Amino acid sequence: MKKNLANFCAIVSIFLFILPGCSKNKNQNTSGQEDIKPIPSVCLWDKISLRELPAKSSVPLIQLDLGEMLLFTGKKSIDSSYHLQEYLQVIYKEKSYWIPKMAVVIDAAPAVIIREATIFCAPIY
């Protein structure tokens, strides 16, 4: 009886270790992060620089014009050496760059006003 119980426990233990390793989907993402689709975004500033690294000290590579389309990858970084400025990783012309968060509107598209409209402008002191 004890021998049968020991064999049963051994078999159950083996299955408990093997079964979690079996997966129906072999291409399963196990990093804990889901694949994020790039989000359309728009540049708010004229002549803002795209950088290779998320830091003020990084060399500017490209200057964007107001209204340029970008794709936000979902990655963010903070430059602790410069006023804790937050940077976003974006894709521009099929290459990855970093841009200050304050210069981008996420989940947006550029537009043009074709009728007369009242637009608020803050006074310049």
N, C-alpha and C positions, 0 to 999 in steps of 0.2 A: 504494500500500500504506500509506504513512504517513498519507494523507488518510483512508482507511477506518479506521485505528486511532484517529486523532484523533476522528472522528465517533463511533466505538464508545465511547471514553472519555467523551465529552461526554454521550452518552445514558445511560450507566451512572451518571455523576455526578448527572444530573438525577433519575433514579429513586431514588438513595440519599438525596437531600434531600427528595423528595416522599413516599416511602413511610412514613417514621416519623410524618409528620403525619396520615396517614390512620388513622382509628380506626373500629372497628365500633360502639363504644358512644359516642355523642355526649355523653351525660350523665356522663362519667367524671370522678371526683374526682381532680384533679391537684395538690391541695395537699399530698399526701404523708400526710395524716391520714385514716384511715378514719372513716366515720360510726359514732360510738359510741352504743349504746343506753343510755339512763339506767338506772342500777343502783338497785334498791330499797335504802333505808337507813333506819336508826332513830336518833332522837335519844336520847342516853344521859343527858343532864342536864336538870334542871328549870329553867325560866326562862333558857335560853340564847338569846342574841340572834342573829338573822339580820341581816346587814349588806349594804349595797349594794356596797361595795368590800372587797377582802381586806386590811383594815387595822384595827388596834385603834382608830385615830383616826376611823374611819368611823362615821357615825351609826347606832345600832341601829334597825332598822325594825320587827321583829316579835320577840316572845319565844315560844319553843316550850316545850311541856310535855314531860315525860319520856314516851318511847314514841311520839312523833309520827313519822309516816311521811314520808320525803323521797325524792327521786330524785337520785342522784349523777350529774353530767354527765361526769365523767372529768377535769375541769380542776382543777388545783391551783395554789396560789400561796403564796409565803412573805412574811411581813411582816418585813422586815429592821429596821424601826424598833422592834420589840417582841419581843425574845428569839427571833428567827427562828421565830415562830409560823406553823405551816402552816394554810392555809385551803383548804376544798373548795368548789367551786361546786355548789350544789344547786338543785333545782326544788321549790318549795313552793306549792301552790295555783296552778299554771300560771305562776309568776313565778320568775325566777332571782335567787338570793341567794348570799352567802358565809357559811360557818360554820366555826369552829375545828375542825380535824381530830379533836382529842381528845374532842369532844362527839358524835361520830357513829360508828356501826358500819355499815360498807358491806356490801352483799349480805346483808341480814338482814330479819327481819320481827318485829313486836311479838308477844308471847305472854303468856298468863296461866297461872299455876299454880293448878290447882283441887283439888289434894290437899296434905296436909301434907308439907312438905319442909324439910330442913335447908339453910339458906343461910348461907354464911360472910360475916361482917361484920368488917372490920378494926377493931381497938380504937381508940377515940378517946383521944388523950393530952391 
